[in-house]
Amino acid sequence: MTSANGTNIQSESIVKAQKAVTSLIKFIHASDIHLGSHQYRNEDRANDFISAFEEILTTAVIHQVDFILLGGDVFTSLEMLPGKLTRVVNLLNKFKNETDNRIKIVAIEGNHDIRKFSRGQRFKQRDQSWLKLLASLGLIILLDADVELAPDEIFKEYDFKTGKGGKIRIKDVIIYGTRYLGQNPEEYLSKLRDGIVRDDNLFHILLQHFGIEGQMAQVPGVNYQRIQILKDRVNYLALGHYHLQFILDDWIFNPGSSESACSSDFSFIRGIFLITVTNNENYTKCVKKIRLMNRTYRWETIYLKRELRSNENLYNYVIRKLKNIFDPIKNSDSGLRSIQIPVLFLVLKGMKPHHKCKINTKELTDLLIENLPVVDARIYQKFSNFLKTIDIFM
């Protein structure tokens, strides 16, 4: 009897040990989705941002993650067309129903989420954002710790009835989060650290919206040495804000924007992270970088070798030159999907047109869209008064 009981106890211990080693936590980390962006006043581009969000939700279902982290700037501003907002709400309702609400979406507010562009002001004091609306509908969990309280009171448990709180536990993970803390979040770092309990043997995630100094040229951010104060309390510092993807020392993670919110973003490495955490006491992280099916882009440069004296001649010249480049591509793959139709960045160089020839960029853009397989065009004029510019010479 004793021997049998001893054997059972030993077997249970082995099972528990194996379970501890093989227990997995899986989540997606995304940020800077900028829903509601109407880039270039182009309807196709406006839909691209919602499509990227839909792809994130689909990826979460395919990989059967435990939760999704959204590191702020989920919306581009408070100014969003009703039709676009309705589409986002419908996507989230569908996601919630298809997953039986098993995959939680945990978010924080970024600087864009509380901004109204037409008046150039933020509505932080008015307590407004589309994320708060989604939380009130039970579609997301919006974390917002009160950093003005004492450290031991900052991170209150999330209350699903009130939709308020600064932390939530999902399996063996505790997620802490605050809204955008302004341009100088360093002053809160010590307080955030003191508010995080570290002796619970759980995996700690801190969700924040700020950048790290030096990761993007000439863009302000938090000094990396100042961030080190959090390292003994946080296993995974989940950031948003910078649209460029980076990982630092296997504990600071910034996925970048999910779609190009400005022209420079097109060249950035961006996307989402799929994180698998193995609970082997040290919490080993496996990070998979996933690129989304974003809108493509291409740069083209047209040189004017003589002085064109009318808009008609200039437009015809530019379109003829570009057709020679685009037509072979268009003919070789007539089945281009919508997302593969690029945004064109066109640089005009060479001989400066006659002073009577004043380029109307809107007019030329419309002609480019009409005559070429492009969804939109950005035009940059870099003319010279000399025929042989340095560019031509080189």
Helices and strands as residue ranges (DSSP letters): H 2-22, E 24-30, G 39-41, H 43-62, E 67-70, H 82-98, E 104-107, G 112-114, E 115-116, G 117-119, E 121-122, H 130-136, E 141-142, H 151-154, E 167-170, E 173-177, H 186-195, E 203-209, H 224-227, G 228-230, E 236-240, E 246-248, E 252-254, G 263-267, E 272-278, E 284-290, E 297-304, H 311-332, G 338-340, E 343-351, H 361-371, E 376-384, H 390-393
